[in-house]
Amino acid sequence: MGKKNFDNWVQSMQFSIPSLFEKESELARTVRKAGYDCEKWGSSYKTHIDGEDLFFFWEFLNGKWVAVFGKYDSRQHIERFIANVNRAAGKQMFDVSTLQQNELKTGSAALPATNTTAAMLPQAFPTNFRDGELLFKTLKEFGINPVRNGSVITCKIENSHLTFRQSGDHPFQVEIHNEPDLRKIFQYLSDIDDDYKRCLQEVVYKKLKARAEERNMTIESEEVMEDNSIVLTLNIGS
């Protein structure tokens, strides 16, 4: 998908509510006092506001911590979260005008299922997948029973239908049908992407070992790095 395209897509699906929090310690302490988690996530923080299903990220922008929500996240849960944090802090900590502006842009965001436009229209996004056989294998191992028809692969995740299409040697595009909460589907696609990379690494690893054996090279050592890449040291002989 590429970082630029991904960032543009993410931004189109999000809206931000600025807060008055300036220090990490103050943010984490107040959010936890309000009854929510505040988990370190790289340079950001992650907070769940409805079990494991609904969460958002905090980003540090222009000296303040900003809550970044999905455009179709439940307004009811967001408002409850804001009220609880304000109560824990003892003062107003958010600029709620952003929430009101988002409601005007998207219509009622109280329940994702009510947004029939988002639920009915398919949306297509680029992917990193190039090898159809490997993609099909990855989806099958992921447990979502893909069906293949030529270069088109279809599968179902919960109530959503995904269609992967490839044109020539270009990477697959994925069309997402009947999904009001695209962020949840992106989580699935992110997991599939990780599995695809793992399968690709396994294929490359086996091919490299086979070629080394064909050329009478011996493997002196194998080391798995922190990012799960594998470093092979080959003895090429004299």
Salt bridges, closest charged atoms under 4 A:
ASP7 OD2 - LYS3 NZ 2.79
GLU24 OE1 - LYS40 NZ 3.09
ASP37 OD2 - HIS48 ND1 2.76
ASP50 OD2 - HIS77 NE2 3.55
GLU52 OE1 - HIS48 NE2 3.52
ASP73 OD2 - ARG183 NH2 2.69
GLU79 OE2 - ARG75 NE 2.59
GLU103 OE1 - ARG75 NH1 2.68
GLU133 OE2 - ARG148 NH1 2.99
GLU141 OE2 - LYS137 NZ 2.77
GLU141 OE1 - ARG198 NH2 3.40
GLU175 OE2 - ARG165 NE 3.00
GLU175 OE1 - HIS177 NE2 3.36
ASP193 OD2 - LYS197 NZ 3.06
GLU202 OE2 - LYS206 NZ 3.16
GLU222 OE2 - LYS209 NZ 3.78
